[in-house]
Amino acid sequence: MEATFVPPTVPDMFTALNDLEAFLYDERFLPPLIKIALIHAQFETIHPFLDGNGRMGRLLITFWLCQQQILTQPLLYLSYYFKFHKLEYYDRLMAIRLKGDWEGWIKFFLKGISHVADESVKMSRAIFNLKKVISDKLNDRYPNNNNYQRLLTLLFSEPVISRVQITERLGVANETAGALLRGLEGMEVIYDMDPERERNKRYIFKDYIDILQTGTELADNN
């Protein structure tokens, strides 16, 4: 069976990585999204690792955009888009290697950036709406207990949580933390992850996790 793509030899790989590093730090102007499209394609062609090149190449996109201050947080991740368009993704990369078709790759890449950015906006709105709905319910049910609002804010940074974590993060007594957990569990905001367990229970903010995991069933391990 013949391989579809054979990476460069080790000496050529080191030369290519040095060239790629120089390109990363080259300060001559090139539109950032086009530059990172070129970087990603070249990294995947160099293929320096035995495993994990896909993951590293995708992370490189996000981290480079953060380093360039195009992103303030690492919130743009193209795995879902590349997986959903897997055949075209590999075809576009091969077209660079066989035909020098950089234009086709860049158009595909920029379309992916646009799609993922739109999805990120939708996700942000869904998270904002979720917080507002729950916050309003808490105000109605516990109007004079600000600890519920504080816990809700905490859940958006730690969606899997325990009583001990709540006591530490919010600075409340163990009994207070237990009451807060029972209150949110009764409202079906959080769920016991292991009902049969009596001690050291953990609770999950499922609605929030579901928003964050939208589309990740298509993520791969390559």
Beta strands, then each sheet from edge to edge (+ up, - down):
strand 1: 160-162
strand 2: 191-192
strand 3: 202-204
sheet 1: 1+ 3- 2+
end
